Amino acid sequence: MYILGISAFYHDSAACLLKDGEIIAAAQEERFTRKKHDPNFPKNAINYCLKEANISAKQIDNLVFYEKPFVKFERLLETYLAYAPRGFKGFSTAIPIWIKDKLFQKSLIIREFENLFGSQINWREKLLFSEHHLSHAASAFFPSPFKRAAILTLDGVGEWTTTSLAKGKGNDLEVIKEIHFPHSLGLLYSAFTYYTGFKVNSGEYKVMGLAPYGKPRYSDLIKEKLIKVAIDGSFKLNMSYFNYATGLTMTTKKFETLFGGEPRQPEAPLTQREMDLAASIQQVTEEIVIRLAEGIRKETGEKNLCLAGGVALNCVANGVLLRKKIFDNIWIQPAAGDAGGALGAALSIWYLHHKKERKFENKKDSMKGTYLGPHFSDQEIEFELKTCGAVFKRLSEKQLIDYVAKALSNEKVVGWMQGRMEFGPRALGARSILADPRSPEMQSKLNLKVKYRENFRPFAPSVLYEDVSEWFDLKTDSPYMLIVADLKNEKCRPMTEKEAVLFGIEKLNVPRSSVPVITHVDYSARVQTVHKTTNPRYHALIARFKEITGCSIIVNTSFNIRGEPVVCSPTDAFKCFLATDLDLLVIGNYLLLKEDQDTSLKEDYRELYELD
């Protein structure tokens, strides 16, 4: 039986295909259209999933959408009525769009499938709907390695729900408690994302990365004025400070008065205020997540916890939660945001609708390392590179790994495209930019010359799974780069008295360990453990780098530049390679050196990316 799950029409549209409960393929639409966070109907992702499974559209047994549009419209309508006449401008903007495009999404989805595959298939008969938070919960529990677990999902908002507590056992899942809109931890964090000058639904991780540069001096004010938190973690926001329920912005003038001024304009210089605001909302978020976890542990008695929803991508909070040892084991869905809703929707139909039994294999999850996206044959790689005008050579795997490891040890920056693309927001060694973590200048080079992004942004380490305890205070696996851990004391460099009194961005250029590129200003790192079984070539590269340098860590950041989706195809990779200061590009067994390429092509691609 084939089940196709889709998420669409808000942000991060995606598709996922199951075959008899096994995850065959999953991908975000943005990777194909090159439009970051693309919300449109995921026709390219759907076509990819069918191609990967080598099936036709008529072989799909169930088609499932990740949420219920009518219930979402009910929430929108009731919210505007509750706040009337306040928010009429937002109401008059949103309602025509809903009536025209979103309210009758069942007909819209059917029409889109008919446009893709023809009207001879009865899509109305195949189409089912999940619920937003049920999709999140299913994506968290069913692929996890646990036979039973508590499930916590937190995001902005689904239909009505913003936070849900559930319990999973075998092939069953039961929602126990919910917190409803407008009271939302995700939207609270997004309000501060907006206020500090970053883009809502994509800039939250920038706030998280900025937090260690500041002091949480607004934390008490946030808890006193903005949010009331109960002992079990349930919460209620003071909506007089927020405008997202009915308006066109996230915060009100009252919010601005409380925190001393208007929101920072995008691209304006960061000040200590933004850093302190980031530190404060991060601390409050961590406290609420801990209380919710303690509450659900007490209520369910479960020893395992599964997490999903956009807030579950807050890897700093995940690291704090792990260290609190409220649960024996924690598993986080790597595609925790709305893209993962496509996966959860499909899984909910397989297990909850069709009542199929779950299978467990060697205490591992069923995400296949989240390498679920497109891959390219040698023939396809050569064709695309030749079409692009690239100069390349083919090496054996051993030659390739040896060459790249030596290049990394000589501080070269490498574009690395191997095998199937990752599903979810993290690059995990399939579509990655790699570098030497020991170089004091590498963080600035990567941010300003390769990624073209804010210089405060930290970089993540990929470390051999067998060596993780040598480098980090981490006693669990972290294959999906969703947990922040501290470096071991012996790897850290103590600050001098002069360095210790620095504030904010002044801290940036102070090397704090023997691997400064991946060491954040608070001596932490967002860790990815690399396994020989799930990504053998990436593991072999890091192992060879270790042989050369004695260091079993390399820098891993997503293969893209700021504002662009992660690369998908060889053509995407080549364009990004030429437009940036990457030194070499590796696609499969093919090696490309920057100095071998046509310089006129480099200028063309820099203009394409507007990088002059």
Disulfide bonds with the S-S distance in Angstrom:
none
